[in-house]
Amino acid sequence: MARDPLLELADRHLIRYVPGFAPFLVERARGSWVYDRDGNRILDFTSGQICSTLGHNHPRIVEAIRDACDRVLHLNSWMLSEEVVRLAARLAELLPAPLEKVILLNTGSEANEIAMRMAKLATGRFEVAGLDQSFHGLTAGVASVTYSVPHHGYGPQLPGTFALPAPYAFRCPVKRRADGTAGCPGCDLSCLERGFEMFDANSTGTLAAVIAEPVLSAGGVIDPPPGYLRRLAELTRARGGLLIVDEAQTGFGRLGTMFGFEQDGIVPDIVTVSKTLGGGLPLAATVVSPEIEERIVERGFVHVTSHVSDPLPAAVGLAVLDVVIEERLPERAATMGRRLRDGLLELAGRHPLIGEVRGRGLLLGVELVTDRESRRPAEELGARATDECLARGLSMNIVRHVGANSVWRIAPPLTVSEDEIDTALSIMDDSLTAVAAGAGAG
């Protein structure tokens, strides 16, 4: 079959910001499915890079966009619309006290940049630590604490940034199994305690903040044990720093609760949200307490961009939150997540390529290994299995850190149906079987 000429045009004119684009062009998308120009449908278990919380082109989002087109799309940064004020108030209602001061932004990178700037201004300090395997964005500042993407080639990172070892029990950074390979039966927080010991040895005593995700999604769905965020908050605040929790990929129900940090019973000093708030549109927010907001304003805080407090995405954010609450999507994510997890564990019982199933709610990871004894990452086999899934109609991310891990990151829309979960599991089953046999759909 001849290659689509538009893909040839893409080759000529698009910067390759990823190693490779999908081998098809999308014509339309609805719910959990995307449709290419040849009429094929693909089950999207990435939720559009975890942004389409409600599925693609949800009717309430489409309606909100149409209404905004009749009202107002964009304003000068110092002009406010009703949608912006109401979304800020709604976020304050959903978050625990004292988190009630909001700035509406565009992307997770921007929200985390602002969080770091706020923390530095509020504390008068400059050091920021993040977890190894984390992803918080790729703009210049926050890229310095994004450790799931290589830093080489981009010059010096932001001064005063530090990496703490991630709670990755399957490949424990501080403990070894009997055969000498990295790993432990379960995380006992030794990595966190040791990480802060190393931080103290290198710090100048000016910690402004530690930034962390409730589940390290892009790092391979690394799921910290219960109590991890609570201990992280204690260790951070004992050194005079603020805890920033990045809920870009976990907020608004994906883990089975409205926010991931709730499961550890803590209140962060700063919360950032993005992906899951916009329903497919660029929308993010950074939220702090009145005390922190007062302090940074007194010290000259300014953040003026072309699209801060934009009315259109704010209207969409309100629609997203309405659906999340009305349809009880956090509870649905917990229920459907159990179905998906049970199915993945059943597959693990029959496919030695699966080394571990982990995660919470509808954010699950499947670590692929060449064999379970050595736990060597199945880089080639994992890539082939992922390609097989796509050829059979299932799109999933595979997180690959060369020599480190090979993990399917599975994150369907929160509106996913039981039939769609069962279809996805069947495709994974067939794909793993085909790869093990050396065969393939294409």
PyMOL commands that set and color helices and strands:
alter all, ss='L'
color gray80, all
select helices_A, chain A and resi 5-13+47-50+59-71+82-94+108-123+142-145+169-171+190-202+228-238+260-264+275-278+290-298+311-326+329-348+379-391+418-437
alter helices_A, ss='H'
color red, helices_A
select strands_A, chain A and resi 26-30+33-36+41-44+101-105+127-131+161-164+207-212+242-246+270-273+284-288+354-360+363-368+394-395+397-401+405-410
alter strands_A, ss='S'
color yellow, strands_A
deselect
rebuild
show_as cartoon
